[in-house]
Amino acid sequence: MKTVPTTTPEELARVNKALKKKFQDKKLIFGSGSMSAKVVFVSEMPGPEEERQAKHITGPSERLLNQVLKTIGVNKKHIYLTSVVKYAPLGGKVPSPKEVKSYVPFLKEEIKTVNPQVVVTLGTLALNGIGLRQPLDNVHGRSFNFGSYELIPTFHPNHAAKNPQIKTLMETDLAKLKELLKTKV
């Protein structure tokens, strides 16, 4: 049986401290959830409501993600949720590729610290931020080996909450997560 190193709060605090130092002028929202999570969900960036609540996903998007997790038998208390970009850009503008790139080393360190078996990206910006530069429509629901973890790209719950077809695709993609976790136990 594979032994999994235990993540300490101090390790994540070190990553967050480095983020604060680099982005002093931003109201950052750090990752949250179980530090021994088998699954890390990577969202794109917080919006104004997420910033207000200091959460990565809120409202209808959060309800949809929680519903899908419950359907596939994943307890939301056993996941870790973060974003590529850790602040809500003014006016909801999409961050430039340069801005996204400035957060990537911190995201990779955060994932390495949590040490999950599977990383699920939610949306194109999250997919690109993790290092897979492919159109989401071409790769969603597929599994990619990223060395220490498997990657499953899918749609952001905000997009899925507004479009029933995307919601169905997201549910199908995350059903594959359930199957993947069975093989990883």
C-alpha positions as CSV (number, residue, x, y, z in Angstrom):
1,M,0.0,0.0,0.0
2,K,1.3,3.4,-0.9
3,T,2.0,5.7,2.0
4,V,0.9,9.2,1.5
5,P,2.8,12.0,3.2
6,T,0.7,14.1,5.6
7,T,0.4,17.8,4.7
8,T,0.8,20.2,7.6
9,P,-0.9,23.5,8.0
10,E,2.6,25.0,8.2
11,E,3.4,23.9,4.6
12,L,0.3,25.5,3.2
13,A,0.9,28.6,5.3
14,R,4.4,28.9,3.7
15,V,2.9,28.8,0.2
16,N,0.2,31.4,1.2
17,K,2.8,33.6,2.8
18,A,4.8,33.6,-0.4
19,L,1.7,34.5,-2.3
20,K,0.9,37.4,0.0
21,K,4.4,38.7,-0.4
22,K,4.3,38.7,-4.2
23,F,0.7,40.0,-4.5
24,Q,0.5,42.5,-1.6
25,D,-1.9,44.8,-3.4
26,K,-4.6,42.1,-4.0
27,K,-7.3,40.7,-1.7
28,L,-6.3,37.0,-2.0
29,I,-8.5,34.0,-1.5
30,F,-6.5,31.0,-0.5
31,G,-7.3,27.3,-1.1
32,S,-9.4,25.6,1.5
33,G,-10.6,22.1,2.4
34,S,-9.0,18.9,3.5
35,M,-5.2,18.9,3.5
36,S,-5.3,15.2,3.0
37,A,-7.6,15.4,0.1
38,K,-7.4,12.8,-2.7
39,V,-9.0,15.3,-5.0
40,V,-8.1,19.0,-5.6
41,F,-10.5,21.1,-7.6
42,V,-8.9,24.1,-9.4
43,S,-11.3,26.8,-10.3
44,E,-10.4,29.8,-12.6
45,M,-10.7,32.9,-10.4
46,P,-13.0,34.3,-7.8
47,G,-15.7,36.8,-8.8
48,P,-17.0,39.7,-6.7
49,E,-19.3,37.5,-4.6
50,E,-16.6,34.9,-4.0
51,E,-14.3,37.7,-2.9
52,R,-17.0,39.0,-0.5
53,Q,-17.5,35.6,1.0
54,A,-13.7,34.7,0.7
55,K,-14.6,31.4,-1.1
56,H,-13.6,30.1,-4.5
57,I,-17.1,29.1,-5.7
58,T,-20.4,30.5,-4.3
59,G,-24.1,30.6,-5.2
60,P,-25.6,28.5,-7.9
61,S,-22.2,27.3,-9.0
62,E,-21.4,26.0,-5.5
63,R,-24.8,24.3,-5.2
64,L,-24.3,22.6,-8.6
65,L,-20.8,21.4,-7.7
66,N,-22.0,20.1,-4.3
67,Q,-24.9,18.3,-6.0
68,V,-22.7,16.6,-8.5
69,L,-20.2,15.6,-5.8
70,K,-23.0,14.1,-3.7
71,T,-24.3,12.2,-6.8
72,I,-20.9,10.6,-7.4
73,G,-20.3,9.9,-3.7
74,V,-17.5,12.4,-3.0
75,N,-17.9,14.1,0.4
76,K,-17.1,17.8,-0.1
77,K,-15.4,17.8,3.3
78,H,-12.7,15.5,1.7
79,I,-11.7,17.7,-1.1
80,Y,-9.5,20.7,-1.5
81,L,-10.6,23.7,-3.6
82,T,-8.4,26.5,-5.0
83,S,-8.2,28.8,-8.0
84,V,-5.5,29.6,-10.5
85,V,-5.8,33.3,-9.9
86,K,-6.4,34.0,-6.2
87,Y,-8.2,37.4,-6.4
88,A,-11.3,38.8,-8.2
89,P,-10.1,41.0,-11.1
90,L,-11.8,44.5,-11.2
91,G,-14.9,44.5,-13.3
92,G,-14.7,40.8,-13.8
93,K,-12.2,41.1,-16.5
94,V,-10.3,38.0,-17.6
95,P,-6.7,38.1,-16.4
96,S,-4.0,38.4,-19.0
97,P,-1.9,35.3,-19.8
98,K,1.0,37.1,-18.0
99,E,-1.1,37.5,-14.9
100,V,-2.2,33.9,-15.0
101,K,1.4,32.8,-15.5
102,S,2.5,34.8,-12.4
103,Y,0.2,32.6,-10.2
104,V,1.1,29.2,-11.7
105,P,4.2,28.5,-9.6
106,F,2.1,29.0,-6.5
107,L,-0.7,26.8,-7.7
108,K,1.8,24.0,-8.5
109,E,3.4,24.3,-5.1
110,E,-0.1,24.3,-3.5
111,I,-1.0,21.1,-5.3
112,K,2.3,19.5,-4.5
113,T,1.8,20.4,-0.8
114,V,-1.7,18.8,-0.7
115,N,-0.4,15.8,-2.8
116,P,-3.8,14.6,-4.3
117,Q,-4.4,11.6,-6.4
118,V,-6.6,13.5,-8.8
119,V,-6.8,17.2,-9.9
120,V,-10.0,18.4,-11.5
121,T,-9.8,21.7,-13.4
122,L,-13.0,23.7,-13.7
123,G,-12.9,25.8,-16.9
124,T,-10.5,26.7,-19.6
125,L,-8.4,29.2,-17.5
126,A,-7.9,26.5,-14.8
127,L,-6.9,24.0,-17.5
128,N,-4.4,26.3,-19.0
129,G,-3.1,27.3,-15.6
130,I,-2.4,23.7,-14.7
131,G,-0.3,23.4,-17.8
132,L,-2.5,21.7,-20.4
133,R,-3.0,24.1,-23.3
134,Q,-5.8,22.5,-25.2
135,P,-9.3,23.6,-25.9
136,L,-11.5,22.4,-23.1
137,D,-14.1,21.0,-25.6
138,N,-11.4,18.6,-26.9
139,V,-10.2,17.2,-23.6
140,H,-13.0,17.5,-21.0
141,G,-13.7,14.3,-19.1
142,R,-10.5,12.6,-20.2
143,S,-7.8,11.6,-17.8
144,F,-4.2,12.8,-18.2
145,N,-1.3,11.5,-16.1
146,F,0.6,14.5,-14.6
147,G,3.2,12.5,-12.8
148,S,2.1,12.5,-9.2
149,Y,-1.6,12.9,-10.0
150,E,-4.2,12.3,-12.7
151,L,-5.8,15.4,-14.3
152,I,-9.5,15.5,-15.3
153,P,-10.6,18.7,-17.0
154,T,-14.2,19.7,-17.0
155,F,-16.4,22.8,-17.2
156,H,-16.8,25.5,-14.6
157,P,-20.0,25.1,-12.6
158,N,-21.0,28.7,-13.4
159,H,-21.0,27.8,-17.1
160,A,-22.8,24.5,-16.3
161,A,-25.4,26.2,-14.1
162,K,-26.4,28.4,-17.1
163,N,-26.4,25.7,-19.8
164,P,-28.2,22.3,-19.4
165,Q,-26.0,20.7,-22.1
166,I,-22.8,21.8,-20.4
167,K,-24.3,20.6,-17.0
168,T,-24.8,17.2,-18.5
169,L,-21.2,17.1,-19.8
170,M,-19.9,18.2,-16.4
171,E,-21.8,15.5,-14.6
172,T,-20.5,12.9,-17.1
173,D,-17.0,14.2,-16.7
174,L,-17.2,14.0,-12.9
175,A,-18.7,10.5,-13.0
176,K,-15.3,9.5,-14.5
177,L,-13.7,11.0,-11.4
178,K,-15.7,8.5,-9.3
179,E,-14.4,5.6,-11.5
180,L,-10.8,6.9,-11.3
181,L,-10.9,7.2,-7.5
182,K,-12.0,3.5,-7.4
183,T,-8.8,2.5,-9.2
184,K,-6.6,4.7,-7.0
185,V,-7.8,3.3,-3.6
